[in-house]
Amino acid sequence: MHRAGSLRQDPYLAQLPWVPPAGGLRTWECGEYFDAVRIPATLAPPLIAALQTAGGRGPVLADPYSGSWHILLDPGTVQSAPWARHGIRLLRPGTRLTVPAAHVTTGTDLHWHTPPGSGETPAELLDEVLNDGPRNTSAPRGTRRVRRSR
C-alpha cells in the first residue's frame, strides 16, 4: 500500500484499506468496510456534539453540496428501525458512499468533520444519542404533527 509522505497523515490511516491516499477519493459500498447513517446538515452539529460528549469518536463525513452528513460505524452493527425520523436514515448495504482522503477536513466540498482513525462510535451509543437527541422543537413533546395530502 502506498503511504503518503505528509506529516499530517497519521500512520494508522495508511493501514485502513478504505481511506484513499492524499488527494484521492474512493467510493465504497456500505456494509463492506462501514455502515453509514445519513443525517441532514441542519441536525448534524448538535447531534455530533452530543455524540462526542457521550464518547463517540468515529468518522463523520460532511457533504455541504448534498446538505447531509454521514456517521460511519462498523459494518453489520446498525439497525435502522428507531432512526427513521427527522430525515435520519441508515444507508442500506450496497449503497455507494464516496470518501475523501483523511487529511481533507475543511472546505465547501465533501470533507471529514471527524477523520477516520480518531476512534470509533459504537452503534449502541449512536442509538442512545438519537433516541435522546434532537427533538422537533416545533411541536410539544408527545404531540403528533399532521401531514397534509398533496
DRENSEMAR-298194 format. One record per residue: residue number from 1; residue in three letters; x, y, z of N, C-alpha, C, O in turn. Coordinates in steps of 0.2 Angstrom, whole numbers, padded with zeros to 4 digits, always signed. Layout:
// DRENSEMAR-298194
{atom NUM ALA {X Y Z} {X Y Z} {X Y Z} {X Y Z}}
...
This chain:
// DRENSEMAR-298194
{atom 1 MET {+0004 -0006 +0000} {+0000 +0000 +0000} {+0004 +0006 +0000} {+0009 +0007 +0004}}
{atom 2 HIS {+0003 +0011 -0004} {+0006 +0017 -0005} {+0005 +0022 +0001} {-0001 +0023 +0003}}
{atom 3 ARG {+0010 +0024 +0005} {+0009 +0028 +0011} {+0011 +0036 +0008} {+0016 +0037 +0005}}
{atom 4 ALA {+0007 +0040 +0010} {+0008 +0047 +0009} {+0013 +0050 +0013} {+0014 +0048 +0019}}
{atom 5 GLY {+0017 +0054 +0011} {+0023 +0057 +0014} {+0021 +0063 +0019} {+0026 +0066 +0022}}
{atom 6 SER {+0015 +0065 +0019} {+0013 +0071 +0023} {+0014 +0070 +0030} {+0012 +0064 +0033}}
{atom 7 LEU {+0016 +0075 +0034} {+0017 +0074 +0041} {+0010 +0074 +0044} {+0009 +0072 +0050}}
{atom 8 ARG {+0005 +0077 +0041} {-0002 +0077 +0044} {-0005 +0070 +0043} {-0010 +0069 +0046}}
{atom 9 GLN {-0002 +0066 +0039} {-0005 +0059 +0038} {-0003 +0054 +0044} {+0003 +0053 +0044}}
{atom 10 ASP {-0008 +0052 +0048} {-0006 +0048 +0053} {-0005 +0041 +0050} {-0008 +0038 +0046}}
{atom 11 PRO {+0001 +0037 +0053} {+0002 +0031 +0050} {-0003 +0026 +0051} {-0004 +0021 +0047}}
{atom 12 TYR {-0008 +0026 +0056} {-0013 +0022 +0057} {-0018 +0023 +0051} {-0021 +0018 +0048}}
{atom 13 LEU {-0019 +0029 +0048} {-0023 +0030 +0042} {-0021 +0026 +0036} {-0025 +0024 +0032}}
{atom 14 ALA {-0015 +0025 +0035} {-0012 +0022 +0030} {-0014 +0014 +0030} {-0014 +0011 +0025}}
{atom 15 GLN {-0015 +0012 +0036} {-0017 +0005 +0036} {-0024 +0003 +0035} {-0026 -0002 +0034}}
{atom 16 LEU {-0029 +0009 +0035} {-0036 +0007 +0034} {-0037 +0007 +0026} {-0035 +0011 +0023}}
{atom 17 PRO {-0039 +0001 +0024} {-0039 +0000 +0017} {-0044 +0004 +0013} {-0044 +0004 +0007}}
{atom 18 TRP {-0049 +0007 +0017} {-0054 +0011 +0013} {-0053 +0018 +0013} {-0056 +0022 +0010}}
{atom 19 VAL {-0047 +0020 +0016} {-0046 +0028 +0016} {-0041 +0029 +0010} {-0036 +0026 +0010}}
{atom 20 PRO {-0043 +0033 +0006} {-0039 +0035 +0000} {-0033 +0038 +0001} {-0033 +0042 +0007}}
{atom 21 PRO {-0028 +0038 -0003} {-0022 +0042 -0002} {-0023 +0049 -0002} {-0028 +0051 -0005}}
{atom 22 ALA {-0018 +0053 +0000} {-0019 +0061 +0000} {-0021 +0063 -0007} {-0018 +0061 -0012}}
{atom 23 GLY {-0026 +0067 -0008} {-0028 +0070 -0014} {-0033 +0065 -0018} {-0036 +0067 -0023}}
{atom 24 GLY {-0035 +0060 -0015} {-0039 +0055 -0018} {-0046 +0055 -0015} {-0047 +0057 -0010}}
{atom 25 LEU {-0051 +0052 -0019} {-0057 +0050 -0017} {-0058 +0043 -0019} {-0056 +0040 -0023}}
{atom 26 ARG {-0063 +0039 -0015} {-0064 +0032 -0016} {-0072 +0032 -0015} {-0074 +0035 -0010}}
{atom 27 THR {-0075 +0027 -0018} {-0082 +0026 -0017} {-0082 +0018 -0015} {-0080 +0014 -0018}}
{atom 28 TRP {-0086 +0017 -0010} {-0087 +0011 -0007} {-0094 +0009 -0006} {-0098 +0014 -0005}}
{atom 29 GLU {-0096 +0003 -0006} {-0102 +0001 -0004} {-0103 +0000 +0004} {-0099 -0003 +0007}}
{atom 30 CYS {-0109 +0003 +0006} {-0110 +0002 +0013} {-0111 -0005 +0015} {-0113 -0009 +0011}}
{atom 31 GLY {-0108 -0007 +0021} {-0108 -0014 +0023} {-0102 -0018 +0021} {-0100 -0023 +0024}}
{atom 32 GLU {-0097 -0015 +0017} {-0091 -0018 +0016} {-0086 -0016 +0021} {-0083 -0021 +0024}}
{atom 33 TYR {-0084 -0010 +0022} {-0080 -0008 +0027} {-0083 -0004 +0033} {-0080 -0003 +0038}}
{atom 34 PHE {-0089 -0001 +0031} {-0093 +0003 +0036} {-0100 +0002 +0035} {-0102 +0001 +0029}}
{atom 35 ASP {-0104 +0004 +0040} {-0111 +0006 +0039} {-0111 +0013 +0040} {-0107 +0016 +0042}}
{atom 36 ALA {-0116 +0016 +0037} {-0117 +0024 +0037} {-0124 +0026 +0039} {-0129 +0023 +0036}}
{atom 37 VAL {-0125 +0031 +0043} {-0131 +0034 +0045} {-0131 +0041 +0042} {-0126 +0045 +0044}}
{atom 38 ARG {-0136 +0043 +0038} {-0136 +0049 +0035} {-0140 +0054 +0039} {-0146 +0052 +0041}}
{atom 39 ILE {-0138 +0060 +0040} {-0141 +0065 +0044} {-0141 +0071 +0041} {-0136 +0074 +0038}}
{atom 40 PRO {-0147 +0075 +0041} {-0147 +0081 +0037} {-0143 +0086 +0041} {-0142 +0086 +0047}}
{atom 41 ALA {-0139 +0091 +0037} {-0135 +0095 +0039} {-0137 +0100 +0045} {-0134 +0102 +0049}}
{atom 42 THR {-0144 +0101 +0045} {-0147 +0105 +0050} {-0147 +0102 +0057} {-0147 +0106 +0062}}
{atom 43 LEU {-0147 +0095 +0057} {-0147 +0092 +0063} {-0140 +0090 +0065} {-0139 +0088 +0071}}
{atom 44 ALA {-0135 +0089 +0061} {-0129 +0086 +0062} {-0125 +0089 +0067} {-0123 +0086 +0072}}
{atom 45 PRO {-0123 +0096 +0067} {-0119 +0099 +0073} {-0121 +0097 +0080} {-0117 +0095 +0084}}
{atom 46 PRO {-0127 +0098 +0082} {-0129 +0097 +0089} {-0129 +0089 +0090} {-0127 +0087 +0096}}
{atom 47 LEU {-0131 +0085 +0085} {-0131 +0078 +0086} {-0124 +0075 +0087} {-0122 +0071 +0091}}
{atom 48 ILE {-0119 +0078 +0083} {-0112 +0076 +0083} {-0109 +0078 +0089} {-0105 +0074 +0093}}
{atom 49 ALA {-0111 +0084 +0092} {-0108 +0087 +0098} {-0110 +0082 +0104} {-0106 +0080 +0108}}
{atom 50 ALA {-0117 +0080 +0104} {-0119 +0076 +0109} {-0116 +0069 +0109} {-0115 +0066 +0114}}
{atom 51 LEU {-0115 +0067 +0103} {-0112 +0060 +0102} {-0105 +0060 +0104} {-0103 +0056 +0108}}
{atom 52 GLN {-0101 +0066 +0103} {-0094 +0066 +0105} {-0094 +0067 +0113} {-0089 +0064 +0116}}
{atom 53 THR {-0098 +0071 +0115} {-0099 +0072 +0123} {-0100 +0065 +0126} {-0097 +0064 +0132}}
{atom 54 ALA {-0104 +0061 +0123} {-0105 +0054 +0126} {-0099 +0049 +0124} {-0100 +0043 +0127}}
{atom 55 GLY {-0094 +0051 +0121} {-0089 +0047 +0120} {-0088 +0044 +0112} {-0083 +0040 +0111}}
{atom 56 GLY {-0092 +0046 +0108} {-0092 +0044 +0101} {-0086 +0048 +0097} {-0086 +0054 +0097}}
{atom 57 ARG {-0081 +0044 +0094} {-0076 +0047 +0091} {-0075 +0045 +0084} {-0070 +0046 +0081}}
{atom 58 GLY {-0080 +0041 +0081} {-0079 +0038 +0075} {-0080 +0043 +0069} {-0081 +0049 +0070}}
{atom 59 PRO {-0078 +0041 +0063} {-0078 +0045 +0057} {-0085 +0048 +0055} {-0090 +0045 +0056}}
{atom 60 VAL {-0084 +0055 +0054} {-0091 +0058 +0052} {-0089 +0062 +0045} {-0084 +0066 +0045}}
{atom 61 LEU {-0093 +0061 +0040} {-0092 +0065 +0034} {-0097 +0071 +0034} {-0102 +0070 +0036}}
{atom 62 ALA {-0094 +0076 +0031} {-0099 +0082 +0030} {-0099 +0083 +0022} {-0094 +0084 +0019}}
{atom 63 ASP {-0105 +0084 +0020} {-0106 +0085 +0012} {-0110 +0091 +0011} {-0116 +0091 +0011}}
{atom 64 PRO {-0107 +0097 +0011} {-0111 +0103 +0011} {-0115 +0103 +0004} {-0120 +0106 +0004}}
{atom 65 TYR {-0113 +0100 -0001} {-0116 +0100 -0008} {-0123 +0097 -0007} {-0128 +0100 -0009}}
{atom 66 SER {-0123 +0091 -0004} {-0130 +0087 -0003} {-0134 +0089 +0003} {-0139 +0088 +0004}}
{atom 67 GLY {-0130 +0093 +0008} {-0134 +0095 +0014} {-0135 +0089 +0019} {-0139 +0089 +0023}}
{atom 68 SER {-0130 +0085 +0018} {-0130 +0079 +0023} {-0124 +0077 +0026} {-0118 +0079 +0023}}
{atom 69 TRP {-0124 +0074 +0032} {-0118 +0072 +0035} {-0119 +0064 +0036} {-0124 +0062 +0036}}
{atom 70 HIS {-0113 +0060 +0036} {-0114 +0053 +0037} {-0109 +0051 +0043} {-0103 +0053 +0043}}
{atom 71 ILE {-0112 +0047 +0048} {-0108 +0044 +0053} {-0107 +0037 +0051} {-0111 +0033 +0049}}
{atom 72 LEU {-0100 +0036 +0051} {-0098 +0029 +0049} {-0097 +0024 +0055} {-0094 +0027 +0060}}
{atom 73 LEU {-0100 +0018 +0055} {-0099 +0014 +0060} {-0097 +0007 +0058} {-0096 +0006 +0052}}
{atom 74 ASP {-0095 +0002 +0062} {-0093 -0004 +0060} {-0098 -0007 +0056} {-0104 -0007 +0057}}
{atom 75 PRO {-0096 -0011 +0050} {-0101 -0015 +0046} {-0105 -0020 +0050} {-0103 -0023 +0054}}
{atom 76 GLY {-0112 -0020 +0048} {-0116 -0025 +0052} {-0118 -0024 +0059} {-0121 -0028 +0062}}
{atom 77 THR {-0117 -0017 +0061} {-0119 -0016 +0068} {-0125 -0011 +0069} {-0127 -0010 +0074}}
{atom 78 VAL {-0128 -0009 +0063} {-0133 -0004 +0063} {-0140 -0007 +0062} {-0141 -0011 +0057}}
{atom 79 GLN {-0145 -0005 +0066} {-0152 -0007 +0065} {-0155 -0001 +0063} {-0155 +0004 +0067}}
{atom 80 SER {-0160 +0000 +0058} {-0162 +0006 +0056} {-0169 +0008 +0059} {-0171 +0014 +0059}}
{atom 81 ALA {-0173 +0003 +0062} {-0180 +0005 +0064} {-0181 +0011 +0068} {-0185 +0015 +0066}}
{atom 82 PRO {-0177 +0012 +0074} {-0179 +0018 +0078} {-0176 +0025 +0075} {-0178 +0030 +0078}}
{atom 83 TRP {-0172 +0024 +0070} {-0169 +0031 +0067} {-0172 +0034 +0062} {-0170 +0039 +0060}}
{atom 84 ALA {-0177 +0031 +0059} {-0180 +0034 +0053} {-0185 +0039 +0055} {-0191 +0039 +0054}}
{atom 85 ARG {-0182 +0045 +0057} {-0186 +0051 +0059} {-0182 +0057 +0058} {-0176 +0056 +0057}}
{atom 86 HIS {-0185 +0062 +0057} {-0181 +0069 +0056} {-0176 +0069 +0050} {-0172 +0072 +0050}}
{atom 87 GLY {-0177 +0064 +0045} {-0173 +0064 +0040} {-0167 +0060 +0041} {-0162 +0059 +0037}}
{atom 88 ILE {-0166 +0056 +0047} {-0160 +0052 +0048} {-0162 +0045 +0045} {-0167 +0042 +0046}}
{atom 89 ARG {-0157 +0043 +0041} {-0158 +0037 +0038} {-0152 +0032 +0038} {-0146 +0035 +0037}}
{atom 90 LEU {-0153 +0026 +0039} {-0147 +0021 +0038} {-0146 +0020 +0030} {-0151 +0019 +0027}}
{atom 91 LEU {-0140 +0020 +0028} {-0139 +0018 +0021} {-0139 +0011 +0020} {-0135 +0008 +0024}}
{atom 92 ARG {-0143 +0008 +0016} {-0143 +0001 +0015} {-0137 -0002 +0013} {-0133 +0001 +0009}}
{atom 93 PRO {-0135 -0008 +0015} {-0129 -0012 +0012} {-0130 -0011 +0004} {-0135 -0013 +0001}}
{atom 94 GLY {-0124 -0010 +0001} {-0124 -0009 -0006} {-0124 -0002 -0008} {-0122 +0000 -0014}}
{atom 95 THR {-0127 +0003 -0004} {-0127 +0010 -0006} {-0120 +0012 -0006} {-0116 +0011 -0002}}
{atom 96 ARG {-0119 +0016 -0012} {-0112 +0018 -0013} {-0111 +0025 -0009} {-0115 +0029 -0010}}
{atom 97 LEU {-0105 +0026 -0006} {-0103 +0032 -0002} {-0096 +0034 -0004} {-0092 +0029 -0004}}
{atom 98 THR {-0095 +0040 -0006} {-0088 +0042 -0008} {-0085 +0045 -0002} {-0088 +0049 +0002}}
{atom 99 VAL {-0079 +0044 -0001} {-0075 +0046 +0005} {-0069 +0049 +0002} {-0065 +0047 -0002}}
{atom 100 PRO {-0067 +0055 +0005} {-0060 +0059 +0003} {-0055 +0056 +0007} {-0055 +0052 +0012}}
{atom 101 ALA {-0049 +0058 +0006} {-0043 +0057 +0010} {-0043 +0059 +0017} {-0047 +0064 +0018}}
{atom 102 ALA {-0040 +0056 +0021} {-0041 +0058 +0028} {-0039 +0065 +0030} {-0042 +0068 +0035}}
{atom 103 HIS {-0035 +0068 +0026} {-0032 +0075 +0028} {-0037 +0080 +0026} {-0036 +0086 +0028}}
{atom 104 VAL {-0043 +0078 +0022} {-0047 +0083 +0020} {-0053 +0085 +0025} {-0057 +0081 +0026}}
{atom 105 THR {-0051 +0090 +0029} {-0056 +0091 +0035} {-0059 +0098 +0035} {-0062 +0100 +0040}}
{atom 106 THR {-0059 +0102 +0029} {-0062 +0108 +0029} {-0064 +0109 +0021} {-0062 +0105 +0017}}
{atom 107 GLY {-0068 +0114 +0020} {-0070 +0116 +0013} {-0077 +0116 +0012} {-0081 +0114 +0016}}
{atom 108 THR {-0079 +0118 +0006} {-0086 +0118 +0004} {-0088 +0111 +0000} {-0094 +0110 -0002}}
{atom 109 ASP {-0083 +0107 -0001} {-0084 +0100 -0004} {-0084 +0095 +0001} {-0083 +0096 +0007}}
{atom 110 LEU {-0085 +0089 -0001} {-0085 +0083 +0004} {-0079 +0083 +0008} {-0073 +0084 +0005}}
{atom 111 HIS {-0080 +0083 +0015} {-0074 +0083 +0019} {-0075 +0079 +0026} {-0081 +0078 +0027}}
{atom 112 TRP {-0070 +0078 +0029} {-0071 +0074 +0036} {-0073 +0079 +0041} {-0068 +0084 +0042}}
{atom 113 HIS {-0078 +0079 +0045} {-0079 +0083 +0051} {-0075 +0079 +0057} {-0071 +0083 +0060}}
{atom 114 THR {-0075 +0073 +0057} {-0071 +0069 +0061} {-0067 +0064 +0057} {-0071 +0059 +0055}}
{atom 115 PRO {-0061 +0064 +0056} {-0057 +0060 +0052} {-0057 +0053 +0054} {-0057 +0052 +0060}}
{atom 116 PRO {-0056 +0048 +0050} {-0055 +0041 +0052} {-0049 +0040 +0056} {-0044 +0044 +0054}}
{atom 117 GLY {-0049 +0036 +0060} {-0043 +0035 +0065} {-0043 +0039 +0071} {-0039 +0038 +0075}}
{atom 118 SER {-0048 +0043 +0072} {-0049 +0046 +0078} {-0052 +0042 +0084} {-0052 +0044 +0090}}
{atom 119 GLY {-0055 +0037 +0082} {-0058 +0032 +0087} {-0064 +0029 +0084} {-0064 +0028 +0077}}
{atom 120 GLU {-0069 +0027 +0087} {-0075 +0024 +0085} {-0081 +0026 +0088} {-0081 +0029 +0094}}
{atom 121 THR {-0087 +0025 +0085} {-0093 +0026 +0088} {-0097 +0020 +0088} {-0099 +0017 +0083}}
{atom 122 PRO {-0098 +0017 +0094} {-0102 +0011 +0094} {-0110 +0012 +0092} {-0112 +0017 +0094}}
{atom 123 ALA {-0113 +0007 +0088} {-0120 +0008 +0086} {-0124 +0009 +0092} {-0129 +0013 +0092}}
{atom 124 GLU {-0123 +0006 +0098} {-0127 +0007 +0104} {-0127 +0014 +0106} {-0132 +0017 +0108}}
{atom 125 LEU {-0121 +0017 +0106} {-0120 +0024 +0108} {-0124 +0029 +0103} {-0128 +0033 +0106}}
{atom 126 LEU {-0124 +0028 +0097} {-0127 +0032 +0092} {-0135 +0031 +0093} {-0139 +0036 +0093}}
{atom 127 ASP {-0137 +0025 +0094} {-0144 +0023 +0096} {-0147 +0027 +0102} {-0152 +0030 +0102}}
{atom 128 GLU {-0142 +0027 +0107} {-0144 +0031 +0113} {-0145 +0038 +0112} {-0150 +0042 +0114}}
{atom 129 VAL {-0140 +0041 +0109} {-0140 +0048 +0107} {-0146 +0050 +0103} {-0149 +0055 +0104}}
{atom 130 LEU {-0147 +0046 +0098} {-0153 +0048 +0093} {-0159 +0047 +0097} {-0164 +0051 +0095}}
{atom 131 ASN {-0160 +0043 +0101} {-0166 +0042 +0105} {-0167 +0048 +0110} {-0173 +0049 +0112}}
{atom 132 ASP {-0162 +0050 +0112} {-0162 +0056 +0117} {-0161 +0063 +0114} {-0161 +0068 +0117}}
{atom 133 GLY {-0158 +0062 +0107} {-0156 +0068 +0104} {-0160 +0073 +0101} {-0165 +0074 +0104}}
{atom 134 PRO {-0159 +0075 +0095} {-0163 +0081 +0093} {-0170 +0080 +0092} {-0172 +0075 +0089}}
{atom 135 ARG {-0174 +0084 +0095} {-0181 +0083 +0095} {-0184 +0089 +0091} {-0181 +0094 +0090}}
{atom 136 ASN {-0190 +0088 +0088} {-0193 +0093 +0084} {-0196 +0098 +0089} {-0200 +0096 +0093}}
{atom 137 THR {-0193 +0104 +0089} {-0195 +0109 +0093} {-0201 +0113 +0091} {-0204 +0117 +0095}}
{atom 138 SER {-0204 +0111 +0085} {-0210 +0115 +0083} {-0216 +0112 +0085} {-0221 +0116 +0085}}
{atom 139 ALA {-0216 +0106 +0088} {-0222 +0103 +0091} {-0220 +0101 +0098} {-0215 +0098 +0099}}
{atom 140 PRO {-0224 +0102 +0103} {-0223 +0100 +0110} {-0222 +0092 +0110} {-0225 +0089 +0106}}
{atom 141 ARG {-0218 +0090 +0115} {-0217 +0083 +0115} {-0223 +0079 +0117} {-0227 +0081 +0121}}
{atom 142 GLY {-0224 +0073 +0113} {-0230 +0069 +0114} {-0235 +0071 +0110} {-0240 +0067 +0109}}
{atom 143 THR {-0235 +0076 +0106} {-0240 +0078 +0101} {-0237 +0075 +0094} {-0231 +0075 +0093}}
{atom 144 ARG {-0242 +0074 +0089} {-0240 +0072 +0083} {-0242 +0078 +0078} {-0247 +0081 +0078}}
{atom 145 ARG {-0237 +0078 +0073} {-0238 +0083 +0068} {-0243 +0080 +0063} {-0243 +0074 +0061}}
{atom 146 VAL {-0248 +0084 +0060} {-0252 +0082 +0055} {-0249 +0083 +0048} {-0247 +0089 +0047}}
{atom 147 ARG {-0249 +0078 +0044} {-0247 +0078 +0037} {-0253 +0080 +0033} {-0258 +0077 +0033}}
{atom 148 ARG {-0252 +0085 +0028} {-0257 +0086 +0024} {-0256 +0083 +0017} {-0250 +0082 +0015}}
{atom 149 SER {-0261 +0081 +0014} {-0261 +0077 +0007} {-0259 +0082 +0002} {-0261 +0088 +0002}}
{atom 150 ARG {-0256 +0080 -0003} {-0254 +0084 -0009} {-0258 +0083 -0014} {-0258 +0086 -0020}}
